């Protein structure tokens, strides 16, 4: 599902690919890679930035909105380790 924030992110990336990469990855090695690719050629910077956005959208579908963190190289990990199979809690106490 595409949200308004994703559309704005795509529009920003079309205008300036390093800004889109910065919004997705923060200040990371991927941002430096994107800046170098944009300097070498505007099109490679776009490809890299859109790849990062694609990976972010995949993480949103897999882990839910805000249930993940960026670990580098287009990879995400869940914030909560038991997100795939939550354990039921019966009774008044939770272990």
Backbone as XML, in Angstrom:
<?xml version="1.0"?>
<chain id="A" units="angstrom">
  <residue number="1" name="UNK">
    <atom name="N" x="0.844" y="-1.173" z="0.000"/>
    <atom name="CA" x="0.000" y="0.000" z="0.000"/>
    <atom name="C" x="0.892" y="1.240" z="0.000"/>
  </residue>
  <residue number="2" name="UNK">
    <atom name="N" x="0.660" y="2.123" z="-0.933"/>
    <atom name="CA" x="1.458" y="3.336" z="-1.055"/>
    <atom name="C" x="0.766" y="4.447" z="-0.274"/>
  </residue>
  <residue number="3" name="UNK">
    <atom name="N" x="1.539" y="5.086" z="0.603"/>
    <atom name="CA" x="1.006" y="6.170" z="1.417"/>
    <atom name="C" x="1.468" y="7.504" z="0.870"/>
  </residue>
  <residue number="4" name="UNK">
    <atom name="N" x="0.912" y="8.579" z="1.389"/>
    <atom name="CA" x="1.287" y="9.926" z="0.953"/>
    <atom name="C" x="2.754" y="10.207" z="1.249"/>
  </residue>
  <residue number="5" name="UNK">
    <atom name="N" x="3.275" y="9.711" z="2.367"/>
    <atom name="CA" x="4.681" y="9.931" z="2.692"/>
    <atom name="C" x="5.590" y="9.234" z="1.685"/>
  </residue>
  <residue number="6" name="UNK">
    <atom name="N" x="5.170" y="8.073" z="1.165"/>
    <atom name="CA" x="5.959" y="7.386" z="0.144"/>
    <atom name="C" x="5.970" y="8.168" z="-1.161"/>
  </residue>
  <residue number="7" name="UNK">
    <atom name="N" x="4.845" y="8.765" z="-1.501"/>
    <atom name="CA" x="4.767" y="9.571" z="-2.727"/>
    <atom name="C" x="5.668" y="10.794" z="-2.613"/>
  </residue>
  <residue number="8" name="UNK">
    <atom name="N" x="5.653" y="11.450" z="-1.463"/>
    <atom name="CA" x="6.528" y="12.607" z="-1.253"/>
    <atom name="C" x="7.987" y="12.174" z="-1.311"/>
  </residue>
  <residue number="9" name="UNK">
    <atom name="N" x="8.314" y="11.033" z="-0.725"/>
    <atom name="CA" x="9.672" y="10.515" z="-0.772"/>
    <atom name="C" x="10.113" y="10.254" z="-2.212"/>
  </residue>
  <residue number="10" name="UNK">
    <atom name="N" x="9.244" y="9.711" z="-3.025"/>
    <atom name="CA" x="9.561" y="9.453" z="-4.427"/>
    <atom name="C" x="9.759" y="10.763" z="-5.182"/>
  </residue>
  <residue number="11" name="UNK">
    <atom name="N" x="8.923" y="11.756" z="-4.933"/>
    <atom name="CA" x="9.079" y="13.059" z="-5.599"/>
    <atom name="C" x="10.392" y="13.736" z="-5.207"/>
  </residue>
  <residue number="12" name="UNK">
    <atom name="N" x="10.752" y="13.661" z="-3.938"/>
    <atom name="CA" x="12.024" y="14.225" z="-3.485"/>
    <atom name="C" x="13.187" y="13.492" z="-4.144"/>
  </residue>
  <residue number="13" name="UNK">
    <atom name="N" x="13.077" y="12.179" z="-4.268"/>
    <atom name="CA" x="14.134" y="11.379" z="-4.877"/>
    <atom name="C" x="14.290" y="11.698" z="-6.357"/>
  </residue>
  <residue number="14" name="UNK">
    <atom name="N" x="13.200" y="11.984" z="-7.032"/>
    <atom name="CA" x="13.287" y="12.369" z="-8.445"/>
    <atom name="C" x="14.069" y="13.668" z="-8.590"/>
  </residue>
  <residue number="15" name="UNK">
    <atom name="N" x="13.833" y="14.615" z="-7.699"/>
    <atom name="CA" x="14.523" y="15.903" z="-7.789"/>
    <atom name="C" x="15.981" y="15.812" z="-7.365"/>
  </residue>
  <residue number="16" name="UNK">
    <atom name="N" x="16.267" y="15.093" z="-6.267"/>
    <atom name="CA" x="17.625" y="15.021" z="-5.737"/>
    <atom name="C" x="17.801" y="13.676" z="-5.039"/>
  </residue>
  <residue number="17" name="UNK">
    <atom name="N" x="18.384" y="12.694" z="-5.721"/>
    <atom name="CA" x="18.486" y="11.333" z="-5.170"/>
    <atom name="C" x="19.155" y="11.223" z="-3.797"/>
  </residue>
  <residue number="18" name="UNK">
    <atom name="N" x="20.231" y="11.977" z="-3.479"/>
    <atom name="CA" x="20.805" y="11.834" z="-2.140"/>
    <atom name="C" x="19.850" y="12.228" z="-1.006"/>
  </residue>
  <residue number="19" name="UNK">
    <atom name="N" x="18.935" y="13.143" z="-1.274"/>
    <atom name="CA" x="17.963" y="13.517" z="-0.239"/>
    <atom name="C" x="17.031" y="12.336" z="0.055"/>
  </residue>
  <residue number="20" name="UNK">
    <atom name="N" x="16.589" y="11.643" z="-0.983"/>
    <atom name="CA" x="15.751" y="10.468" z="-0.774"/>
    <atom name="C" x="16.492" y="9.369" z="-0.035"/>
  </residue>
  <residue number="21" name="UNK">
    <atom name="N" x="17.765" y="9.179" z="-0.393"/>
    <atom name="CA" x="18.573" y="8.170" z="0.295"/>
    <atom name="C" x="18.783" y="8.554" z="1.756"/>
  </residue>
  <residue number="22" name="UNK">
    <atom name="N" x="18.963" y="9.841" z="2.026"/>
    <atom name="CA" x="19.149" y="10.295" z="3.405"/>
    <atom name="C" x="17.889" y="10.088" z="4.233"/>
  </residue>
  <residue number="23" name="UNK">
    <atom name="N" x="16.721" y="10.317" z="3.639"/>
    <atom name="CA" x="15.471" y="10.106" z="4.377"/>
    <atom name="C" x="15.273" y="8.641" z="4.728"/>
  </residue>
  <residue number="24" name="UNK">
    <atom name="N" x="15.712" y="7.745" z="3.863"/>
    <atom name="CA" x="15.504" y="6.312" z="4.084"/>
    <atom name="C" x="16.557" y="5.735" z="5.025"/>
  </residue>
  <residue number="25" name="UNK">
    <atom name="N" x="17.840" y="6.070" z="4.803"/>
    <atom name="CA" x="18.920" y="5.402" z="5.533"/>
    <atom name="C" x="19.544" y="6.252" z="6.627"/>
  </residue>
  <residue number="26" name="UNK">
    <atom name="N" x="19.278" y="7.545" z="6.632"/>
    <atom name="CA" x="19.952" y="8.425" z="7.578"/>
    <atom name="C" x="21.376" y="8.674" z="7.111"/>
  </residue>
  <residue number="27" name="UNK">
    <atom name="N" x="22.227" y="9.074" z="8.013"/>
    <atom name="CA" x="23.615" y="9.347" z="7.683"/>
    <atom name="C" x="24.382" y="8.027" z="7.760"/>
  </residue>
  <residue number="28" name="UNK">
    <atom name="N" x="24.470" y="7.354" z="6.623"/>
    <atom name="CA" x="25.101" y="6.035" z="6.590"/>
    <atom name="C" x="26.001" y="5.926" z="5.373"/>
  </residue>
  <residue number="29" name="UNK">
    <atom name="N" x="26.611" y="4.783" z="5.232"/>
    <atom name="CA" x="27.473" y="4.515" z="4.090"/>
    <atom name="C" x="26.661" y="4.544" z="2.793"/>
  </residue>
  <residue number="30" name="UNK">
    <atom name="N" x="25.404" y="4.131" z="2.852"/>
    <atom name="CA" x="24.558" y="4.157" z="1.659"/>
    <atom name="C" x="24.326" y="5.578" z="1.166"/>
  </residue>
  <residue number="31" name="UNK">
    <atom name="N" x="24.279" y="6.534" z="2.071"/>
    <atom name="CA" x="24.147" y="7.932" z="1.659"/>
    <atom name="C" x="25.397" y="8.374" z="0.909"/>
  </residue>
  <residue number="32" name="UNK">
    <atom name="N" x="26.565" y="8.022" z="1.411"/>
    <atom name="CA" x="27.812" y="8.367" z="0.730"/>
    <atom name="C" x="27.890" y="7.703" z="-0.640"/>
  </residue>
  <residue number="33" name="UNK">
    <atom name="N" x="27.483" y="6.454" z="-0.725"/>
    <atom name="CA" x="27.458" y="5.758" z="-2.008"/>
    <atom name="C" x="26.528" y="6.470" z="-2.979"/>
  </residue>
  <residue number="34" name="UNK">
    <atom name="N" x="25.367" y="6.885" z="-2.495"/>
    <atom name="CA" x="24.415" y="7.568" z="-3.361"/>
    <atom name="C" x="24.946" y="8.914" z="-3.825"/>
  </residue>
  <residue number="35" name="UNK">
    <atom name="N" x="25.618" y="9.636" z="-2.956"/>
    <atom name="CA" x="26.196" y="10.922" z="-3.360"/>
    <atom name="C" x="27.230" y="10.695" z="-4.456"/>
  </residue>
  <residue number="36" name="UNK">
    <atom name="N" x="28.084" y="9.693" z="-4.279"/>
    <atom name="CA" x="29.099" y="9.400" z="-5.302"/>
    <atom name="C" x="28.462" y="8.977" z="-6.622"/>
  </residue>
  <residue number="37" name="UNK">
    <atom name="N" x="27.431" y="8.146" z="-6.561"/>
    <atom name="CA" x="26.754" y="7.720" z="-7.782"/>
    <atom name="C" x="26.066" y="8.886" z="-8.475"/>
  </residue>
  <residue number="38" name="UNK">
    <atom name="N" x="25.509" y="9.808" z="-7.711"/>
    <atom name="CA" x="24.855" y="10.968" z="-8.301"/>
    <atom name="C" x="25.886" y="11.891" z="-8.948"/>
  </residue>
  <residue number="39" name="UNK">
    <atom name="N" x="27.059" y="12.021" z="-8.347"/>
    <atom name="CA" x="28.117" y="12.837" z="-8.942"/>
    <atom name="C" x="28.611" y="12.196" z="-10.237"/>
  </residue>
  <residue number="40" name="UNK">
    <atom name="N" x="28.776" y="10.868" z="-10.224"/>
    <atom name="CA" x="29.249" y="10.166" z="-11.420"/>
    <atom name="C" x="28.232" y="10.200" z="-12.547"/>
  </residue>
  <residue number="41" name="UNK">
    <atom name="N" x="26.993" y="10.211" z="-12.206"/>
    <atom name="CA" x="25.920" y="10.263" z="-13.199"/>
    <atom name="C" x="24.591" y="10.331" z="-12.471"/>
  </residue>
  <residue number="42" name="UNK">
    <atom name="N" x="23.735" y="11.194" z="-12.928"/>
    <atom name="CA" x="22.468" y="11.405" z="-12.231"/>
    <atom name="C" x="21.618" y="10.136" z="-12.219"/>
  </residue>
  <residue number="43" name="UNK">
    <atom name="N" x="21.644" y="9.377" z="-13.304"/>
    <atom name="CA" x="20.824" y="8.180" z="-13.416"/>
    <atom name="C" x="21.234" y="7.077" z="-12.434"/>
  </residue>
  <residue number="44" name="UNK">
    <atom name="N" x="22.537" y="6.772" z="-12.260"/>
    <atom name="CA" x="22.900" y="5.752" z="-11.260"/>
    <atom name="C" x="22.477" y="6.128" z="-9.840"/>
  </residue>
  <residue number="45" name="UNK">
    <atom name="N" x="22.515" y="7.425" z="-9.515"/>
    <atom name="CA" x="22.029" y="7.871" z="-8.214"/>
    <atom name="C" x="20.548" y="7.589" z="-8.034"/>
  </residue>
  <residue number="46" name="UNK">
    <atom name="N" x="19.776" y="7.771" z="-9.110"/>
    <atom name="CA" x="18.347" y="7.462" z="-9.056"/>
    <atom name="C" x="18.109" y="5.973" z="-8.835"/>
  </residue>
  <residue number="47" name="UNK">
    <atom name="N" x="18.828" y="5.151" z="-9.559"/>
    <atom name="CA" x="18.639" y="3.703" z="-9.433"/>
    <atom name="C" x="18.913" y="3.264" z="-8.000"/>
  </residue>
  <residue number="48" name="UNK">
    <atom name="N" x="20.000" y="3.739" z="-7.425"/>
    <atom name="CA" x="20.346" y="3.357" z="-6.056"/>
    <atom name="C" x="19.312" y="3.863" z="-5.056"/>
  </residue>
  <residue number="49" name="UNK">
    <atom name="N" x="18.883" y="5.107" z="-5.193"/>
    <atom name="CA" x="17.904" y="5.673" z="-4.263"/>
    <atom name="C" x="16.566" y="4.938" z="-4.351"/>
  </residue>
  <residue number="50" name="UNK">
    <atom name="N" x="16.124" y="4.623" z="-5.564"/>
    <atom name="CA" x="14.863" y="3.908" z="-5.701"/>
    <atom name="C" x="14.974" y="2.470" z="-5.199"/>
  </residue>
  <residue number="51" name="UNK">
    <atom name="N" x="16.153" y="1.868" z="-5.317"/>
    <atom name="CA" x="16.365" y="0.543" z="-4.752"/>
    <atom name="C" x="16.233" y="0.598" z="-3.230"/>
  </residue>
  <residue number="52" name="UNK">
    <atom name="N" x="16.808" y="1.635" z="-2.598"/>
    <atom name="CA" x="16.690" y="1.788" z="-1.146"/>
    <atom name="C" x="15.231" y="1.988" z="-0.723"/>
  </residue>
  <residue number="53" name="UNK">
    <atom name="N" x="14.489" y="2.766" z="-1.494"/>
    <atom name="CA" x="13.070" y="2.982" z="-1.189"/>
    <atom name="C" x="12.299" y="1.674" z="-1.336"/>
  </residue>
  <residue number="54" name="UNK">
    <atom name="N" x="12.609" y="0.911" z="-2.375"/>
    <atom name="CA" x="11.958" y="-0.380" z="-2.582"/>
    <atom name="C" x="12.205" y="-1.317" z="-1.402"/>
  </residue>
  <residue number="55" name="UNK">
    <atom name="N" x="13.442" y="-1.385" z="-0.923"/>
    <atom name="CA" x="13.760" y="-2.239" z="0.217"/>
    <atom name="C" x="13.025" y="-1.773" z="1.479"/>
  </residue>
  <residue number="56" name="UNK">
    <atom name="N" x="12.885" y="-0.446" z="1.647"/>
    <atom name="CA" x="12.146" y="0.088" z="2.795"/>
    <atom name="C" x="10.675" y="-0.312" z="2.714"/>
  </residue>
  <residue number="57" name="UNK">
    <atom name="N" x="10.094" y="-0.240" z="1.526"/>
    <atom name="CA" x="8.690" y="-0.619" z="1.369"/>
    <atom name="C" x="8.496" y="-2.114" z="1.623"/>
  </residue>
  <residue number="58" name="UNK">
    <atom name="N" x="9.464" y="-2.938" z="1.220"/>
    <atom name="CA" x="9.389" y="-4.367" z="1.528"/>
    <atom name="C" x="9.423" y="-4.606" z="3.038"/>
  </residue>
  <residue number="59" name="UNK">
    <atom name="N" x="10.276" y="-3.856" z="3.744"/>
    <atom name="CA" x="10.360" y="-4.005" z="5.204"/>
    <atom name="C" x="9.059" y="-3.572" z="5.862"/>
  </residue>
  <residue number="60" name="UNK">
    <atom name="N" x="8.416" y="-2.528" z="5.340"/>
    <atom name="CA" x="7.133" y="-2.091" z="5.898"/>
    <atom name="C" x="6.078" y="-3.166" z="5.718"/>
  </residue>
  <residue number="61" name="UNK">
    <atom name="N" x="6.083" y="-3.834" z="4.571"/>
    <atom name="CA" x="5.112" y="-4.901" z="4.353"/>
    <atom name="C" x="5.394" y="-6.097" z="5.255"/>
  </residue>
  <residue number="62" name="UNK">
    <atom name="N" x="6.653" y="-6.400" z="5.472"/>
    <atom name="CA" x="7.013" y="-7.578" z="6.265"/>
    <atom name="C" x="6.841" y="-7.351" z="7.760"/>
  </residue>
  <residue number="63" name="UNK">
    <atom name="N" x="7.321" y="-6.207" z="8.279"/>
    <atom name="CA" x="7.364" y="-5.986" z="9.722"/>
    <atom name="C" x="6.321" y="-4.996" z="10.226"/>
  </residue>
  <residue number="64" name="UNK">
    <atom name="N" x="5.581" y="-4.362" z="9.341"/>
    <atom name="CA" x="4.603" y="-3.375" z="9.755"/>
    <atom name="C" x="5.232" y="-1.994" z="9.821"/>
  </residue>
  <residue number="65" name="UNK">
    <atom name="N" x="4.396" y="-0.998" z="9.939"/>
    <atom name="CA" x="4.861" y="0.384" z="9.949"/>
    <atom name="C" x="5.621" y="0.678" z="11.237"/>
  </residue>
  <residue number="66" name="UNK">
    <atom name="N" x="6.899" y="0.995" z="11.108"/>
    <atom name="CA" x="7.705" y="1.337" z="12.275"/>
    <atom name="C" x="8.210" y="0.153" z="13.067"/>
  </residue>
  <residue number="67" name="UNK">
    <atom name="N" x="8.003" y="-1.057" z="12.611"/>
    <atom name="CA" x="8.429" y="-2.243" z="13.338"/>
    <atom name="C" x="9.776" y="-2.771" z="12.899"/>
  </residue>
  <residue number="68" name="UNK">
    <atom name="N" x="10.620" y="-1.908" z="12.326"/>
    <atom name="CA" x="11.903" y="-2.349" z="11.814"/>
    <atom name="C" x="12.927" y="-1.235" z="11.952"/>
  </residue>
  <residue number="69" name="UNK">
    <atom name="N" x="14.193" y="-1.617" z="11.796"/>
    <atom name="CA" x="15.254" y="-0.620" z="11.782"/>
    <atom name="C" x="16.232" y="-0.961" z="10.671"/>
  </residue>
  <residue number="70" name="UNK">
    <atom name="N" x="16.862" y="0.066" z="10.127"/>
    <atom name="CA" x="17.806" y="-0.098" z="9.031"/>
    <atom name="C" x="19.154" y="-0.530" z="9.587"/>
  </residue>
  <residue number="71" name="UNK">
    <atom name="N" x="19.736" y="-1.580" z="9.005"/>
    <atom name="CA" x="21.029" y="-2.071" z="9.479"/>
    <atom name="C" x="22.130" y="-1.908" z="8.442"/>
  </residue>
  <residue number="72" name="UNK">
    <atom name="N" x="21.820" y="-1.365" z="7.284"/>
    <atom name="CA" x="22.816" y="-1.122" z="6.259"/>
    <atom name="C" x="22.676" y="-2.045" z="5.072"/>
  </residue>
  <residue number="73" name="UNK">
    <atom name="N" x="23.211" y="-1.607" z="3.936"/>
    <atom name="CA" x="23.218" y="-2.382" z="2.702"/>
    <atom name="C" x="21.810" y="-2.778" z="2.255"/>
  </residue>
  <residue number="74" name="UNK">
    <atom name="N" x="20.849" y="-1.913" z="2.478"/>
    <atom name="CA" x="19.482" y="-2.202" z="2.070"/>
    <atom name="C" x="18.795" y="-3.260" z="2.899"/>
  </residue>
  <residue number="75" name="UNK">
    <atom name="N" x="19.325" y="-3.588" z="4.063"/>
    <atom name="CA" x="18.769" y="-4.630" z="4.916"/>
    <atom name="C" x="18.087" y="-4.023" z="6.140"/>
  </residue>
  <residue number="76" name="UNK">
    <atom name="N" x="17.017" y="-4.652" z="6.547"/>
    <atom name="CA" x="16.265" y="-4.232" z="7.721"/>
    <atom name="C" x="16.111" y="-5.411" z="8.656"/>
  </residue>
  <residue number="77" name="UNK">
    <atom name="N" x="15.954" y="-5.110" z="9.936"/>
    <atom name="CA" x="15.670" y="-6.154" z="10.910"/>
    <atom name="C" x="14.514" y="-5.692" z="11.783"/>
  </residue>
  <residue number="78" name="UNK">
    <atom name="N" x="13.742" y="-6.643" z="12.310"/>
    <atom name="CA" x="12.595" y="-6.248" z="13.141"/>
    <atom name="C" x="13.063" y="-5.658" z="14.461"/>
  </residue>
  <residue number="79" name="UNK">
    <atom name="N" x="12.282" y="-4.732" z="14.965"/>
    <atom name="CA" x="12.564" y="-4.173" z="16.285"/>
    <atom name="C" x="12.226" y="-5.171" z="17.375"/>
  </residue>
  <residue number="80" name="UNK">
    <atom name="N" x="11.230" y="-5.972" z="17.128"/>
    <atom name="CA" x="10.772" y="-6.947" z="18.105"/>
    <atom name="C" x="11.077" y="-8.330" z="17.550"/>
  </residue>
  <residue number="81" name="UNK">
    <atom name="N" x="11.809" y="-9.141" z="18.295"/>
    <atom name="CA" x="12.293" y="-10.406" z="17.772"/>
    <atom name="C" x="11.195" y="-11.433" z="17.554"/>
  </residue>
  <residue number="82" name="UNK">
    <atom name="N" x="10.128" y="-11.398" z="18.305"/>
    <atom name="CA" x="9.046" y="-12.376" z="18.156"/>
    <atom name="C" x="7.870" y="-11.799" z="17.387"/>
  </residue>
  <residue number="83" name="UNK">
    <atom name="N" x="8.130" y="-10.936" z="16.417"/>
    <atom name="CA" x="7.034" y="-10.301" z="15.690"/>
    <atom name="C" x="6.322" y="-11.288" z="14.759"/>
  </residue>
  <residue number="84" name="UNK">
    <atom name="N" x="7.038" y="-12.298" z="14.248"/>
    <atom name="CA" x="6.418" y="-13.242" z="13.327"/>
    <atom name="C" x="5.436" y="-14.175" z="14.052"/>
  </residue>
  <residue number="85" name="UNK">
    <atom name="N" x="5.777" y="-14.587" z="15.275"/>
    <atom name="CA" x="4.920" y="-15.491" z="16.020"/>
    <atom name="C" x="4.788" y="-15.007" z="17.463"/>
  </residue>
  <residue number="86" name="UNK">
    <atom name="N" x="3.877" y="-14.080" z="17.707"/>
    <atom name="CA" x="3.722" y="-13.612" z="19.081"/>
    <atom name="C" x="3.164" y="-14.718" z="19.975"/>
  </residue>
  <residue number="87" name="UNK">
    <atom name="N" x="3.662" y="-14.789" z="21.192"/>
    <atom name="CA" x="3.232" y="-15.796" z="22.142"/>
    <atom name="C" x="1.994" y="-15.310" z="22.878"/>
  </residue>
  <residue number="88" name="UNK">
    <atom name="N" x="0.960" y="-16.148" z="22.968"/>
    <atom name="CA" x="-0.243" y="-15.748" z="23.700"/>
    <atom name="C" x="0.020" y="-15.733" z="25.200"/>
  </residue>
  <residue number="89" name="UNK">
    <atom name="N" x="-0.602" y="-14.790" z="25.882"/>
    <atom name="CA" x="-0.478" y="-14.689" z="27.348"/>
    <atom name="C" x="-1.858" y="-14.971" z="27.938"/>
  </residue>
  <residue number="90" name="UNK">
    <atom name="N" x="-1.941" y="-16.034" z="28.704"/>
    <atom name="CA" x="-3.187" y="-16.398" z="29.326"/>
    <atom name="C" x="-3.148" y="-15.997" z="30.817"/>
  </residue>
  <residue number="91" name="UNK">
    <atom name="N" x="-4.249" y="-15.543" z="31.332"/>
    <atom name="CA" x="-4.320" y="-15.178" z="32.730"/>
    <atom name="C" x="-3.952" y="-13.725" z="32.952"/>
  </residue>
  <residue number="92" name="UNK">
    <atom name="N" x="-3.693" y="-13.391" z="34.216"/>
    <atom name="CA" x="-3.470" y="-11.987" z="34.575"/>
    <atom name="C" x="-2.015" y="-11.580" z="34.441"/>
  </residue>
  <residue number="93" name="UNK">
    <atom name="N" x="-1.084" y="-12.519" z="34.362"/>
    <atom name="CA" x="0.327" y="-12.158" z="34.305"/>
    <atom name="C" x="0.912" y="-12.545" z="32.959"/>
  </residue>
  <residue number="94" name="UNK">
    <atom name="N" x="1.910" y="-11.798" z="32.553"/>
    <atom name="CA" x="2.623" y="-12.084" z="31.315"/>
    <atom name="C" x="4.073" y="-12.430" z="31.652"/>
  </residue>
  <residue number="95" name="UNK">
    <atom name="N" x="4.534" y="-13.517" z="31.138"/>
    <atom name="CA" x="5.909" y="-13.938" z="31.430"/>
    <atom name="C" x="6.880" y="-13.306" z="30.479"/>
  </residue>
</chain>
